[in-house]
Amino acid sequence: MCTVCGCGGRQVKAEGDGKWRQVHGHDDGVAHGEHRHVHDLHYGLGPARAHAPGMSQARMVKVEQDILAKNDAYAAANRDHFREHGILALNLVSSPGSGKTTLLVGTIRALQGRYPVCVIEGDQQTSNDADRIRATGAPAIQINTGRGCHLDALMVGHALQELNPAADSLLLIENVGNLVCPAAFDLGEAHKVAILSVTEGEDKPLKYPDMFAAADLVLINKSDLLPHLDFDVELAIGYARRVNPGIRAIVLSARSGEGMDEWLDWLDMQMDGAALTGMQTGESLGGPVMAA
Amino acid sequence: MHEMSLAESVVDLVEYRARNNGWQHIKGVRLEIGKLSGVEPDAIRFCFDAVAGGTLAEGAALDIVEQDGIAWCFDCARTIALAVRGDPCPECGGFRLRVDQGLAMRIMELEIE
């Protein structure tokens, strides 16, 4: 990973064909030691610092294109695929160590016999998480982002080709553990779900507001540890609602099972919605809401 | 944030345009970056210079215009200025806000030859 910007992976590898794709580069020889991201400096608070005063109007060409236009086009293609097949795709985002994979394992076990679940696992290295998911019997594919700090829509598109999720299934995308970069990259998911464990600070939503602003649901995980900690659940939820007044919150423990029913109910509701949309586009096999 | 990926996207998009239009060189790129977009202008400048090397945008001047953050306060029923996500409404101190502007990450103009 680039330690300057926390980003910029050189290569990514999706399991399945083992090919490395999408070369990002730092091949310029620029010394990172010159960069200024140290010692509590606050960039971006000052006035705009335009530094191209000499741009001549004569040869200016208007563009007005979103920087993430390419990613957004791939995300739209993924979203079309999900809609046509009645697939509910969720993008799970959190810091490393929030208990995402344990939560996924618990969720898959609880959903066994109800609807098919498959998983895309994003990590910089190793297939440990995908191995843990596959041990439950659910299909999973690991994407190693190499130095990259987030999944993008093209990687997910490649993973979809390998994984080929069933119609009317639940696709859980576990993003790289990182509360910053994944906020900006649409993967085509129906919702981002942020996971915040009670062993972290209550003020994470204020420290990393973009992620909590982008999420529709926050899961406060590891609630079984609350008796041993000073974590104030209401304060954490209050902070999340400061940056996103509409965010829903569920307190749960993947380990003890507390709160899991509420999370599964939420999933049921979203699955119904995805199945309905799939039926409307005519390609879905019909989900739990299918009429006689 | 993920400024390296963003800088790579900028270079990809402008190079594509340059090749399609037969432009020899991109001399300048003007971006609009929202103050609530989570993108750090200084970091994107640094990354842009790094990834533009060896492309048609090598040495291009990068001009970043920052877009102010604006939100709608549901309690005051009015538009307010929002400098940072998580800040309260300057009028009522509440947090029931909807961001209406400040998320832009856009290539606005190119200077070409």
Interface residues (C-beta under 8 A of the other chain):
Chain A: C2 V4 C5 G6 C7 G8 H24 G25 H26 D27 D28 V30 H35 R36 H37 Y43 G44 P47 A48 R49 A50 H51 A52 G54 M55 S56 R59 M60 V61 K62 V63 E64 Q65 D66 I67 L68 A69 K70 N71 G148 C149 H150 D152 V180 C181 A183 A184 F185 P205 L206 P209 D210 A213 Y239 R241 R242 V243 P245
Chain B: M1 H2 E3 M4 S5 L6 E8 S9 V10 D12 L13 V14 R17 K27 G28 R30 L31 K35 S37 G38 V39 E40 P41 D42 A43 R45 F46 C47 D49 A50 V51 G53 G54 A61 L62 D63 I64 V65 E66 F74 V84 R85 G86 P88 F95 R96 L97 R98 V99 M105 R106 I107 M108 E109 L110 E111 I112 E113
